[in-house]
Amino acid sequence: CFSILKERRGYHASLTSENKRIRIMEELLKNRGFERMCSAGFAAELLSEISRIKNGISFSGKDFGIPQGSLQLLLNDYTAFMNERGLCDFDDLILHSLVLLQENAAYREKWQHRIRYLLVDEFQDVNLIQYELIKLLAGKEKNIFVVGDDDQSIYKFRGANIRNILDFEKVFPDAKVVKLEQNYRSTQNIL
């Protein structure tokens, strides 16, 4: 995604660490007058909710103890802060790449041609935004290879949708499915 954005937009953003994102959110909380709530833990919870929003996942429904509408204001503040300083997070890389490829057919086709074969590991943990990006990059050729286990999906809280793997053959009807039902890595005691 970084390459997609860098090539097309001259993207010079720096990927921001989780610790730096938390410090940024703490600063934004202070700027909004929420000093009493300013802690690394609370900032991390808000960032998790912001990540849900960016990834098209519904609100968690959690009451953060801040006035209604404040979360949206903090999201706006966070987005502006990141943009003004040339910073981005992982969600931005994926979301901005998806939007760019959706809006620009010629650029999308260029990347579909460049990425002739696409491999996705841990496919059961892919969320909606990631899946849309994968489908766009797979293009007309649909040279896609995915590996996943529908019994091991653990990222529902992050938007992972088990339907992605269960419905794979519907979206990619020419797919050949190989089920690995014999475990060669673990002894019987472990199993």
N, CA, C and O of each residue as an XYZ file, in Angstrom:
764
protein
N       0.816     -1.203      0.000
C       0.000      0.000      0.000
C       0.857      1.263      0.000
O       0.534      2.258     -0.649
N       1.962      1.193      0.749
C       2.842      2.359      0.775
C       3.376      2.636     -0.627
O       3.457      3.793     -1.039
N       3.737      1.598     -1.354
C       4.247      1.778     -2.716
C       3.171      2.348     -3.633
O       3.455      3.216     -4.457
N       1.949      1.868     -3.496
C       0.837      2.376     -4.307
C       0.669      3.870     -4.092
O       0.529      4.629     -5.052
N       0.683      4.288     -2.848
C       0.472      5.706     -2.528
C       1.693      6.552     -2.881
O       1.554      7.657     -3.405
N       2.861      6.046     -2.599
C       4.083      6.803     -2.877
C       4.227      7.095     -4.367
O       4.539      8.218     -4.761
N       3.997      6.079     -5.185
C       4.154      6.250     -6.632
C       3.145      7.233     -7.205
O       3.492      8.069     -8.039
N       1.916      7.136     -6.766
C       0.853      7.942     -7.360
C       0.782      9.352     -6.804
O       0.571     10.309     -7.549
N       0.953      9.478     -5.533
C       0.756     10.783     -4.888
C       2.039     11.389     -4.355
O       2.003     12.429     -3.697
N       3.154     10.769     -4.622
C       4.392     11.261     -4.040
C       4.334     11.172     -2.529
O       4.850     12.034     -1.818
N       3.705     10.130     -2.060
C       3.444      9.937     -0.631
C       4.750      9.944      0.145
O       5.643      9.142     -0.128
N       4.862     10.839      1.103
C       6.070     10.928      1.914
C       5.744     10.772      3.390
O       6.530     11.166      4.252
N       4.602     10.206      3.674
C       4.190     10.073      5.064
C       5.047      9.043      5.781
O       5.531      8.080      5.188
N       5.216      9.274      7.055
C       5.934      8.329      7.906
C       4.922      7.486      8.647
O       3.923      7.995      9.155
N       5.183      6.206      8.706
C       4.318      5.300      9.430
C       4.533      5.518     10.924
O       5.665      5.513     11.408
N       3.447      5.706     11.636
C       3.505      6.072     13.042
C       3.370      4.846     13.932
O       2.499      4.005     13.712
N       4.226      4.749     14.928
C       4.176      3.624     15.870
C       2.952      3.762     16.774
O       2.365      4.837     16.896
N       2.589      2.666     17.392
C       1.447      2.675     18.304
C       1.707      3.601     19.490
O       0.799      4.314     19.919
N       2.906      3.606     20.018
C       3.222      4.496     21.145
C       3.088      5.959     20.760
O       2.587      6.768     21.540
N       3.534      6.297     19.558
C       3.425      7.687     19.110
C       1.964      8.061     18.886
O       1.563      9.183     19.194
N       1.165      7.143     18.356
C      -0.264      7.402     18.166
C      -0.933      7.685     19.515
O      -1.784      8.568     19.619
N      -0.548      6.940     20.529
C      -1.118      7.138     21.867
C      -0.732      8.518     22.405
O      -1.571      9.223     22.967
N       0.531      8.903     22.234
C       0.951     10.242     22.691
C       0.204     11.344     21.937
O      -0.162     12.365     22.521
N      -0.018     11.133     20.646
C      -0.783     12.101     19.854
C      -2.199     12.226     20.398
O      -2.703     13.335     20.574
N      -2.841     11.099     20.664
C      -4.213     11.134     21.176
C      -4.265     11.779     22.556
O      -5.214     12.503     22.856
N      -3.278     11.537     23.393
C      -3.234     12.190     24.708
C      -3.180     13.709     24.540
O      -3.856     14.447     25.256
N      -2.374     14.158     23.593
C      -2.277     15.601     23.321
C      -3.616     16.153     22.826
O      -4.037     17.235     23.235
N      -4.275     15.409     21.949
C      -5.566     15.852     21.415
C      -6.631     15.879     22.504
O      -7.490     16.761     22.510
N      -6.582     14.935     23.412
C      -7.520     14.933     24.547
C      -7.331     16.183     25.396
O      -8.306     16.814     25.803
N      -6.078     16.541     25.663
C      -5.794     17.758     26.438
C      -6.316     18.986     25.702
O      -6.911     19.876     26.310
N      -6.089     19.030     24.378
C      -6.542     20.181     23.586
C      -8.059     20.337     23.616
O      -8.572     21.450     23.499
N      -8.778     19.226     23.772
C     -10.247     19.253     23.831
C     -10.765     19.432     25.255
O     -11.975     19.436     25.478
N      -9.859     19.580     26.218
C     -10.273     19.814     27.599
C     -10.591     18.549     28.384
O     -11.300     18.602     29.389
N     -10.071     17.416     27.931
C     -10.316     16.151     28.622
C      -9.079     15.708     29.407
O      -8.714     14.533     29.387
N      -8.433     16.660     30.101
C      -7.211     16.341     30.837
C      -7.435     15.243     31.867
O      -6.568     14.392     32.060
N      -8.581     15.251     32.528
C      -8.853     14.269     33.593
C      -8.920     12.839     33.040
O      -8.745     11.874     33.783
N      -9.169     12.713     31.755
C      -9.270     11.385     31.137
C      -8.001     11.002     30.392
O      -7.907      9.926     29.802
N      -7.044     11.888     30.432
C      -5.845     11.708     29.623
C      -4.932     10.650     30.246
O      -4.243     10.902     31.234
N      -4.948      9.483     29.650
C      -4.051      8.396     30.046
C      -3.750      7.571     28.805
O      -4.489      7.606     27.820
N      -2.666      6.838     28.871
C      -2.286      6.006     27.733
C      -3.360      4.955     27.454
O      -3.667      4.663     26.298
N      -3.926      4.392     28.520
C      -4.959      3.372     28.350
C      -6.204      3.904     27.671
O      -6.749      3.271     26.767
N      -6.655      5.079     28.113
C      -7.856      5.683     27.526
C      -7.591      6.093     26.077
O      -8.435      5.894     25.203
N      -6.409      6.670     25.831
C      -6.045      7.062     24.465
C      -6.022      5.835     23.548
O      -6.477      5.911     22.407
N      -5.499      4.712     24.034
C      -5.451      3.486     23.236
C      -6.862      2.982     22.925
O      -7.118      2.496     21.823
N      -7.780      3.095     23.895
C      -9.171      2.681     23.659
C      -9.816      3.540     22.576
O     -10.509      3.024     21.699
N      -9.589      4.848     22.638
C     -10.139      5.741     21.619
C      -9.552      5.433     20.242
O     -10.273      5.428     19.244
N      -8.257      5.179     20.191
C      -7.616      4.848     18.917
C      -8.145      3.533     18.357
O      -8.266      3.374     17.142
N      -8.454      2.612     19.224
C      -9.045      1.354     18.779
C     -10.410      1.605     18.145
O     -10.746      1.001     17.127
N     -11.187      2.486     18.741
C     -12.503      2.828     18.187
C     -12.347      3.566     16.856
O     -13.110      3.329     15.919
N     -11.369      4.451     16.775
C     -11.098      5.168     15.527
C     -10.698      4.179     14.436
O     -11.110      4.320     13.285
N      -9.905      3.189     14.794
C      -9.519      2.158     13.833
C     -10.752      1.402     13.338
O     -10.852      1.084     12.153
N     -11.682      1.115     14.236
C     -12.925      0.446     13.841
C     -13.666      1.293     12.802
O     -14.161      0.770     11.804
N     -13.735      2.584     13.045
C     -14.441      3.488     12.135
C     -13.766      3.491     10.764
O     -14.436      3.378      9.737
N     -12.434      3.620     10.750
C     -11.698      3.659      9.489
C     -11.849      2.363      8.701
O     -11.805      2.369      7.471
N     -12.026      1.263      9.407
C     -12.134     -0.038      8.755
C     -13.568     -0.437      8.453
O     -13.834     -1.585      8.097
N     -14.494      0.509      8.594
C     -15.877      0.241      8.229
C     -16.598     -0.681      9.186
O     -17.575     -1.332      8.815
N     -16.122     -0.737     10.408
C     -16.731     -1.588     11.430
C     -17.647     -0.713     12.269
O     -17.319      0.438     12.557
N     -18.777     -1.244     12.655
C     -19.711     -0.450     13.448
C     -19.099     -0.102     14.801
O     -18.186     -0.773     15.282
N     -19.624      0.961     15.398
C     -19.158      1.384     16.709
C     -19.278      0.234     17.697
O     -20.193     -0.583     17.605
N     -18.365      0.179     18.621
C     -18.392     -0.885     19.630
C     -19.547     -0.692     20.601
O     -19.956     -1.631     21.284
N     -20.066      0.514     20.660
C     -21.144      0.808     21.601
C     -20.624      1.179     22.980
O     -21.407      1.426     23.898
N     -19.327      1.218     23.125
C     -18.725      1.537     24.416
C     -18.977      2.997     24.765
O     -18.879      3.883     23.915
N     -19.301      3.229     26.025
C     -19.475      4.587     26.523
C     -18.123      5.065     27.033
O     -17.612      4.538     28.021
N     -17.553      6.038     26.383
C     -16.229      6.531     26.759
C     -16.294      7.631     27.816
O     -15.263      8.123     28.273
N     -17.495      8.008     28.196
C     -17.628      9.038     29.223
C     -17.291     10.435     28.732
O     -16.951     11.311     29.528
N     -17.383     10.646     27.434
C     -17.155     11.963     26.863
C     -18.450     12.400     26.188
O     -19.249     11.555     25.785
N     -18.669     13.707     26.057
C     -19.924     14.185     25.459
C     -20.155     13.609     24.065
O     -19.216     13.334     23.317
N     -21.428     13.436     23.743
C     -21.794     12.916     22.426
C     -21.196     13.802     21.333
O     -21.231     15.029     21.423
N     -20.661     13.176     20.326
C     -20.033     13.903     19.220
C     -18.548     14.126     19.420
O     -17.843     14.473     18.472
N     -18.057     13.932     20.644
C     -16.635     14.175     20.912
C     -15.732     13.177     20.208
O     -14.631     13.524     19.781
N     -16.193     11.941     20.088
C     -15.381     10.948     19.390
C     -15.157     11.363     17.937
O     -14.051     11.230     17.413
N     -16.202     11.862     17.293
C     -16.052     12.322     15.913
C     -15.106     13.519     15.843
O     -14.299     13.622     14.919
N     -15.203     14.421     16.816
C     -14.286     15.565     16.850
C     -12.849     15.105     17.034
O     -11.939     15.627     16.390
N     -12.642     14.122     17.915
C     -11.294     13.595     18.126
C     -10.778     12.885     16.878
O      -9.593     12.974     16.555
N     -11.658     12.186     16.181
C     -11.265     11.557     14.909
C     -10.843     12.627     13.909
O      -9.829     12.478     13.227
N     -11.616     13.699     13.822
C     -11.267     14.809     12.918
C      -9.937     15.434     13.318
O      -9.094     15.712     12.466
N      -9.751     15.655     14.631
C      -8.495     16.223     15.132
C      -7.317     15.307     14.792
O      -6.266     15.761     14.340
N      -7.518     14.022     15.018
C      -6.467     13.028     14.771
C      -6.089     13.014     13.287
O      -4.908     13.016     12.939
N      -7.096     12.999     12.428
C      -6.858     12.986     10.979
C      -6.108     14.240     10.548
O      -5.140     14.162      9.790
N      -6.552     15.386     11.027
C      -5.884     16.650     10.670
C      -4.443     16.670     11.184
O      -3.530     17.068     10.460
N      -4.243     16.247     12.417
C      -2.905     16.213     13.010
C      -1.972     15.349     12.161
O      -0.859     15.756     11.830
N      -2.444     14.157     11.816
C      -1.623     13.234     11.028
C      -1.308     13.823      9.646
O      -0.163     13.783      9.195
N      -2.322     14.364      8.987
C      -2.131     14.925      7.646
C      -1.176     16.110      7.662
O      -0.301     16.218      6.802
N      -1.342     17.000      8.638
C      -0.494     18.200      8.717
C       0.973     17.861      8.931
O       1.854     18.612      8.511
N       1.236     16.745      9.576
C       2.614     16.381      9.904
C       3.172     15.264      9.013
O       4.271     14.763      9.247
N       2.407     14.888      8.002
C       2.876     13.852      7.089
C       3.002     12.492      7.755
O       3.921     11.728      7.458
N       2.077     12.194      8.654
C       2.089     10.919      9.361
C       0.925     10.054      8.894
O      -0.083     10.567      8.409
N       1.068      8.764      9.041
C      -0.043      7.866      8.739
C       0.046      6.643      9.650
O       1.091      6.353     10.233
N      -1.063      5.948      9.753
C      -1.068      4.694     10.494
C      -1.411      3.576      9.510
O      -1.661      3.839      8.334
N      -1.423      2.345      9.982
C      -1.685      1.212      9.080
C      -3.055      1.313      8.427
O      -3.215      0.981      7.253
N      -4.045      1.774      9.190
C      -5.388      1.921      8.626
C      -5.391      2.895      7.458
O      -6.053      2.658      6.448
N      -4.643      4.002      7.596
C      -4.569      4.994      6.523
C      -3.960      4.395      5.254
O      -4.442      4.647      4.149
N      -2.914      3.616      5.415
C      -2.267      3.021      4.239
C      -3.260      2.200      3.432
O      -3.337      2.326      2.210
N      -4.010      1.365      4.117
C      -4.954      0.486      3.429
C      -6.119      1.285      2.861
O      -6.475      1.126      1.693
N      -6.708      2.137      3.679
C      -7.891      2.893      3.262
C      -7.583      3.839      2.109
O      -8.344      3.900      1.143
N      -6.493      4.567      2.192
C      -6.137      5.506      1.120
C      -5.811      4.771     -0.182
O      -6.148      5.241     -1.268
N      -5.157      3.620     -0.065
C      -4.862      2.818     -1.259
C      -6.144      2.321     -1.904
O      -6.295      2.375     -3.125
N      -7.061      1.841     -1.087
C      -8.337      1.346     -1.606
C      -9.076      2.448     -2.350
O      -9.538      2.240     -3.472
N      -9.190      3.607     -1.739
C      -9.915      4.720     -2.360
C      -9.250      5.121     -3.674
O      -9.930      5.337     -4.677
N      -7.933      5.220     -3.666
C      -7.204      5.594     -4.877
C      -7.459      4.591     -6.006
O      -7.713      4.987     -7.143
N      -7.392      3.305     -5.696
C      -7.598      2.287     -6.735
C      -9.052      2.221     -7.192
O      -9.317      1.919     -8.355
N      -9.985      2.494     -6.306
C     -11.397      2.516     -6.689
C     -11.687      3.680     -7.626
O     -12.464      3.544     -8.571
N     -11.072      4.809     -7.369
C     -11.379      6.032     -8.112
C     -10.609      6.159     -9.421
O     -11.019      6.923    -10.296
N      -9.516      5.439     -9.578
C      -8.667      5.626    -10.747
C      -8.470      4.289    -11.472
O      -7.593      3.503    -11.114
N      -9.287      4.045    -12.482
C      -9.280      2.767    -13.199
C      -7.929      2.486    -13.861
O      -7.449      1.353    -13.824
N      -7.317      3.498    -14.462
C      -6.036      3.282    -15.143
C      -4.952      2.877    -14.143
O      -4.157      1.974    -14.406
N      -4.932      3.538    -13.018
C      -3.922      3.217    -12.000
C      -4.200      1.833    -11.400
O      -3.275      1.068    -11.130
N      -5.469      1.528    -11.199
C      -5.857      0.203    -10.691
C      -5.364     -0.884    -11.649
O      -4.763     -1.869    -11.219
N      -5.618     -0.703    -12.944
C      -5.187     -1.690    -13.936
C      -3.665     -1.824    -13.963
O      -3.137     -2.919    -14.153
N      -2.979     -0.727    -13.775
C      -1.515     -0.770    -13.730
C      -1.051     -1.673    -12.587
O      -0.162     -2.505    -12.770
N      -1.648     -1.509    -11.421
C      -1.251     -2.329    -10.276
C      -1.734     -3.763    -10.413
O      -1.063     -4.684     -9.946
N      -2.874     -3.971    -11.038
C      -3.335     -5.333    -11.281
C      -2.364     -6.067    -12.206
O      -2.119     -7.263    -12.043
N      -1.822     -5.344    -13.168
C      -0.842     -5.935    -14.080
C       0.492     -6.162    -13.352
O       1.162     -7.171    -13.573
N       0.860     -5.234    -12.503
C       2.125     -5.333    -11.775
C       2.101     -6.486    -10.763
O       3.080     -7.219    -10.621
N       0.992     -6.631    -10.078
C       0.845     -7.718     -9.109
C       0.115     -8.844     -9.815
O      -1.109     -8.950     -9.736
N       0.862     -9.676    -10.497
C       0.244    -10.724    -11.308
C      -0.253    -11.878    -10.458
O      -1.207    -12.562    -10.828
N       0.387    -12.095     -9.325
C      -0.012    -13.170     -8.424
C      -0.107    -12.596     -7.021
O       0.787    -11.885     -6.564
N      -1.182    -12.907     -6.358
C      -1.436    -12.344     -5.038
C      -1.579    -13.477     -4.029
O      -2.380    -14.390     -4.227
N      -0.804    -13.420     -2.948
C      -0.863    -14.404     -1.880
C      -1.323    -13.710     -0.604
O      -0.758    -12.693     -0.201
N      -2.350    -14.267      0.026
C      -2.857    -13.717      1.280
C      -2.832    -14.829      2.321
O      -3.523    -15.838      2.182
N      -2.039    -14.637      3.353
C      -1.979    -15.596      4.450
C      -2.934    -15.137      5.552
O      -3.280    -13.958      5.629
N      -3.354    -16.066      6.396
C      -4.284    -15.785      7.497
C      -5.552    -15.102      6.963
O      -6.047    -14.139      7.548
N      -6.052    -15.612      5.867
C      -7.190    -15.002      5.175
C      -8.437    -14.915      6.051
O      -9.284    -14.049      5.834
N      -8.557    -15.789      7.024
C      -9.724    -15.766      7.905
C      -9.773    -14.493      8.755
O     -10.816    -14.179      9.329
N      -8.677    -13.769      8.841
C      -8.610    -12.570      9.678
C      -8.686    -11.268      8.880
O      -8.402    -10.196      9.413
N      -9.067    -11.359      7.613
C      -9.176    -10.183      6.746
C     -10.488     -9.451      7.036
O     -11.543    -10.076      7.149
N     -10.413     -8.125      7.156
C     -11.633     -7.345      7.369
C     -12.173     -6.820      6.027
O     -11.580     -7.070      4.978
N     -13.272     -6.108      6.066
C     -13.953     -5.648      4.861
C     -13.063     -4.774      3.976
O     -12.987     -4.997      2.768
N     -12.396     -3.795      4.558
C     -11.560     -2.875      3.779
C     -10.406     -3.644      3.129
O     -10.108     -3.444      1.951
N      -9.766     -4.514      3.891
C      -8.678     -5.319      3.345
C      -9.182     -6.222      2.219
O      -8.516     -6.375      1.195
N     -10.352     -6.816      2.412
C     -10.912     -7.716      1.405
C     -11.236     -6.975      0.110
O     -10.988     -7.488     -0.981
N     -11.783     -5.782      0.232
C     -12.077     -4.984     -0.966
C     -10.786     -4.660     -1.717
O     -10.754     -4.694     -2.947
N      -9.731     -4.348     -0.978
C      -8.434     -4.068     -1.608
C      -7.892     -5.323     -2.301
O      -7.381     -5.246     -3.419
N      -8.002     -6.455     -1.648
C      -7.540     -7.726     -2.225
C      -8.290     -8.021     -3.522
O      -7.677     -8.387     -4.525
N      -9.610     -7.863     -3.506
C     -10.395     -8.134     -4.719
C     -10.005     -7.184     -5.847
O      -9.920     -7.601     -7.003
N      -9.769     -5.921     -5.528
C      -9.347     -4.972     -6.567
C      -7.997     -5.365     -7.158
O      -7.817     -5.333     -8.376
N      -7.064     -5.732     -6.312
C      -5.730     -6.081     -6.798
C      -5.732     -7.394     -7.573
O      -4.933     -7.570     -8.492
N      -6.620     -8.315     -7.212
C      -6.712     -9.591     -7.934
C      -7.174     -9.374     -9.364
O      -6.814    -10.136    -10.260
N      -7.965     -8.343     -9.578
C      -8.379     -7.953    -10.920
C      -9.082     -9.030    -11.713
O      -9.685     -9.951    -11.164
N      -8.983     -8.882    -13.046
C      -9.658     -9.804    -13.961
C      -9.004    -11.181    -13.966
O      -9.683    -12.197    -14.113
N      -7.705    -11.208    -13.806
C      -6.977    -12.484    -13.857
C      -7.294    -13.363    -12.652
O      -7.302    -14.590    -12.751
N      -7.550    -12.733    -11.533
C      -7.884    -13.450    -10.288
C      -6.843    -14.517     -9.940
O      -7.184    -15.615     -9.499
N      -5.571    -14.176    -10.147
C      -4.484    -15.067     -9.750
C      -4.212    -14.863     -8.270
O      -3.239    -14.218     -7.878
N      -5.085    -15.423     -7.468
C      -5.018    -15.208     -6.025
C      -4.919    -16.552     -5.316
O      -5.586    -17.523     -5.675
N      -4.075    -16.574     -4.311
C      -3.856    -17.772     -3.503
C      -4.051    -17.333     -2.059
O      -3.341    -16.453     -1.571
N      -4.999    -17.936     -1.385
C      -5.229    -17.574      0.014
C      -5.048    -18.799      0.892
O      -5.333    -19.927      0.491
N      -4.573    -18.547      2.082
C      -4.394    -19.595      3.079
C      -5.134    -19.147      4.322
O      -4.973    -18.017      4.783
N      -5.939    -20.032      4.855
C      -6.662    -19.666      6.063
C      -7.366    -20.859      6.669
O      -7.479    -21.924      6.061
N      -7.831    -20.652      7.873
C      -8.536    -21.697      8.609
C      -9.733    -21.052      9.280
O      -9.582    -20.238     10.191
N     -10.925    -21.419      8.826
C     -12.127    -20.791      9.377
C     -12.336    -21.110     10.854
O     -13.156    -20.465     11.507
N     -11.617    -22.083     11.391
C     -11.696    -22.381     12.818
C     -10.737    -21.541     13.647
O     -10.739    -21.637     14.874
N      -9.923    -20.726     13.006
C      -8.924    -19.958     13.743
C      -9.103    -18.451     13.631
O      -8.157    -17.706     13.882
N     -10.261    -17.996     13.270
C     -10.493    -16.564     13.170
C     -10.576    -15.958     14.565
O     -11.471    -16.287     15.343
N      -9.634    -15.068     14.874
C      -9.580    -14.492     16.216
C      -9.690    -12.967     16.214
O      -9.614    -12.342     17.272
N      -9.866    -12.367     15.045
C      -9.849    -10.911     14.972
C     -11.199    -10.304     14.638
O     -11.260     -9.279     13.959
N     -12.276    -10.910     15.097
C     -13.599    -10.338     14.852
C     -13.691     -8.927     15.430
O     -14.322     -8.052     14.837
N     -13.062     -8.706     16.585
C     -13.075     -7.383     17.212
C     -12.429     -6.336     16.316
O     -12.698     -5.145     16.469
N     -11.572     -6.766     15.374
C     -10.916     -5.869     14.425
C     -11.608     -5.861     13.084
O     -11.120     -5.264     12.124
N     -12.762     -6.535     13.018
C     -13.533     -6.518     11.790
C     -13.337     -7.718     10.891
O     -13.906     -7.773      9.801
N     -12.534     -8.691     11.333
C     -12.364     -9.894     10.512
C     -13.731    -10.523     10.288
O     -14.530    -10.671     11.213
N     -13.976    -10.889      9.034
C     -15.278    -11.454      8.681
C     -15.066    -12.865      8.151
O     -14.489    -13.052      7.080
N     -15.525    -13.837      8.888
C     -15.341    -15.241      8.520
C     -16.019    -15.568      7.189
O     -15.643    -16.533      6.524
N     -17.021    -14.765      6.794
C     -17.704    -14.990      5.515
C     -16.725    -14.845      4.347
O     -16.922    -15.459      3.298
N     -15.682    -14.046      4.516
C     -14.703    -13.877      3.440
C     -14.126    -15.214      3.008
O     -14.008    -15.482      1.813
N     -13.768    -16.051      3.967
C     -13.184    -17.352      3.624
C     -14.268    -18.367      3.274
O     -14.079    -19.197      2.385
N     -15.395    -18.302      3.966
C     -16.467    -19.261      3.698
C     -17.097    -19.051      2.321
O     -17.527    -20.009      1.680
N     -17.150    -17.801      1.870
C     -17.763    -17.481      0.570
C     -16.734    -17.284     -0.541
O     -17.071    -16.788     -1.617
N     -15.502    -17.664     -0.291
C     -14.428    -17.422     -1.266
C     -14.769    -17.978     -2.638
O     -14.540    -17.313     -3.648
N     -15.310    -19.179     -2.690
C     -15.621    -19.811     -3.979
C     -16.759    -19.099     -4.710
O     -16.858    -19.200     -5.932
N     -17.611    -18.387     -3.990
C     -18.678    -17.625     -4.641
C     -18.096    -16.388     -5.317
O     -18.504    -16.027     -6.421
N     -17.148    -15.744     -4.656
C     -16.521    -14.538     -5.202
C     -15.512    -14.897     -6.297
O     -15.366    -14.177     -7.284
N     -14.824    -16.014     -6.104
C     -13.831    -16.497     -7.071
C     -14.253    -17.902     -7.505
O     -13.691    -18.891     -7.034
N     -15.255    -17.997     -8.414
C     -15.851    -19.301     -8.749
C     -14.896    -20.302     -9.404
O     -15.161    -21.503     -9.365
N     -13.812    -19.851     -9.995
C     -12.865    -20.774    -10.623
C     -11.792    -21.257     -9.659
O     -10.856    -21.948    -10.061
N     -11.927    -20.892     -8.390
C     -10.917    -21.257     -7.395
C     -10.871    -22.766     -7.180
O     -11.889    -23.458     -7.219
N      -9.686    -23.235     -6.958
C      -9.495    -24.635     -6.584
C      -9.224    -24.634     -5.081
O      -8.304    -23.963     -4.612
N     -10.018    -25.377     -4.338
C      -9.873    -25.429     -2.890
C      -9.154    -26.712     -2.507
O      -9.530    -27.809     -2.918
N      -8.118    -26.543     -1.717
C      -7.368    -27.681     -1.204
C      -7.496    -27.641      0.314
O      -7.033    -26.701      0.959
N      -8.119    -28.653      0.872
C      -8.291    -28.715      2.318
C      -7.186    -29.567      2.908
O      -6.978    -30.713      2.508
N      -6.489    -28.994      3.856
C      -5.428    -29.710      4.564
C      -6.029    -30.195      5.879
O      -6.079    -29.459      6.864
N      -6.472    -31.416      5.878
C      -7.180    -31.934      7.046
C      -6.313    -32.829      7.927
O      -6.755    -33.286      8.981
N      -5.097    -33.075      7.498
C      -4.169    -33.878      8.301
C      -3.149    -32.936      8.926
O      -2.526    -32.140      8.224
N      -2.978    -33.021     10.232
C      -2.031    -32.175     10.939
C      -0.706    -32.920     11.072
O      -0.630    -33.963     11.722
N       0.327    -32.375     10.453
C       1.642    -32.990     10.521
C       2.580    -32.251     11.479
O       3.715    -32.678     11.691
N       2.114    -31.164     12.048
C       2.991    -30.354     12.912
C       2.893    -30.729     14.370
O       3.863    -30.550     15.106
N       1.766    -31.240     14.820
C       1.552    -31.467     16.242
C       1.411    -32.962     16.537
O       0.852    -33.721     15.745
N       1.931    -33.358     17.692
C       1.774    -34.756     18.106
C       0.347    -34.977     18.590
O      -0.391    -34.020     18.822
N      -0.030    -36.209     18.737
C      -1.382    -36.544     19.161
C      -1.707    -35.933     20.530
O      -2.835    -35.501     20.763
N      -0.721    -35.897     21.432
C      -0.967    -35.311     22.753
C      -1.363    -33.837     22.637
O      -2.253    -33.380     23.354
N      -0.723    -33.106     21.758
C      -1.040    -31.692     21.571
C      -2.424    -31.546     20.941
O      -3.210    -30.692     21.349
N      -2.716    -32.385     19.946
C      -4.012    -32.315     19.311
C      -5.109    -32.627     20.307
O      -6.287    -32.618     19.952
